Amino acid sequence: MIKSLLDGGNCALVFVDQQAGLAFGVGSGDRQKLLNNAVALAKTAKVFALPIVASTSATKVYSGPMMPVLQRAIPDVVPIDRRSMNAWEDEAARRAMVATGRKRLLISGLLTEACVSFTALSAAEEGYEVYVVGDACGGLTPESHDFALRRMQSAGIRTTSWIQVLLELQRDWTRHETYDGARAIVEEFGGGYGIGLAYARDMIKPA
C-alpha cells in the first residue's frame, strides 16, 4: 500500500453544513456545479465504503436541512445538528468523526471561510490528516474561498477535488469490485471525461 495515497480503508468523508440557506450565500462558483460535485463525492464514498459523517447547523432558524439531493445520495446518513460553527467543537459531531476510526478526513462543506476551515484546522491540530475537497466547498467570494484554502494549506491541510478522490481510490480500472460504480459516477458527473468513457463503452468494440 502506498501511504501517501488515499485508500478506501484509511479515510472517512465529512460533510459540514451542505445546506440551502448557506448555499444562497455562495459566490465562489456556480452553485449547481458545487452541489453536483458534493453529490459525486457522496456517491464515491458509498462505492468505496467510506464512513460518512454529516453535520448541519441552524436547521430550524436559517440554514434548513441538508440539501435533499445530497441526502438522497446517502439516505442512511443522519446529519448531526449543532450550534457551533466548528463541528470539531460540537461533542456529538466530534465523537462521530473520531468513531470512524479513520485518521484521514475528507471534508466538504459550506462555507469555506468558516465551518469548513474551522473544522479542518481543529482536526489537523488534533493530529488528523485532513483533506479539503476544494471543488465541493463554497465560499462567499472567489477571493475569500481561495484565502481560506490557502490558510488551511499553510497549516498542513491538503486540498483536492472530487474526481481526484475517486480516481485515487480506484487507481486501477481492473479493480472489478468498484469498477462499475466508479465509472457510473464519472459518466454522470465527470463532464468531458465522462462523455468520453460513455462513448468508448458504446462505440469502441473489441476486434
Residue, then its C-alpha position, 0 to 999 in steps of 0.5 A: m500500500i502506498k501511504s501517501l495515497l488515499d485508500g478506501g480503508n484509511c479515510a472517512l468523508v465529512f460533510v459540514d453544513q451542505q445546506a440551502g440557506l448557506a448555499f444562497g450565500v455562495g459566490s465562489g462558483d456556480r452553485q449547481k456545479l458545487l452541489n453536483n460535485a458534493v453529490a459525486l463525492a457522496k456517491t464515491a464514498k458509498v462505492f468505496a465504503l467510506p464512513i460518512v459523517a454529516s453535520t448541519s447547523a441552524t436547521k430550524v432558524y436559517s440554514g434548513p436541512m441538508m440539501p435533499v439531493l445530497q441526502r438522497a445520495i446517502p439516505d442512511v446518513v443522519p446529519i448531526d445538528r449543532r450550534s457551533m460553527n466548528a463541528w470539531e467543537d460540537e461533542a456529538a459531531r466530534r465523537a462521530m468523526v473520531a468513531t470512524g476510526r479513520k485518521r484521514l478526513l475528507i471534508s466538504g462543506l459550506l462555507t469555506e471561510a468558516c465551518v469548513s476551515f474551522t473544522a479542518l484546522s481543529a482536526a489537523e491540530e488534533g493530529y488528523e490528516v485532513y483533506v479539503v475537497g476544494d471543488a465541493c466547498g463554497g465560499l462567499t467570494p472567489e477571493s475569500h474561498d481561495f484565502a481560506l484554502r490557502r490558510m488551511q494549506s499553510a497549516g498542513i491541510r491538503t486540498t483536492s477535488w472530487i474526481q481526484v478522490l475517486l480516481e485515487l481510490q480506484r487507481d486501477w480500472t481492473r479493480h472489478e469490485t468498484y469498477d462499475g460504480a466508479r465509472a457510473i459516477v464519472e459518466e454522470f458527473g465527470g463532464g468531458y471525461g465522462i462523455g468520453l468513457a460513455y462513448a468508448r463503452d458504446m462505440i469502441k468494440p473489441a476486434 
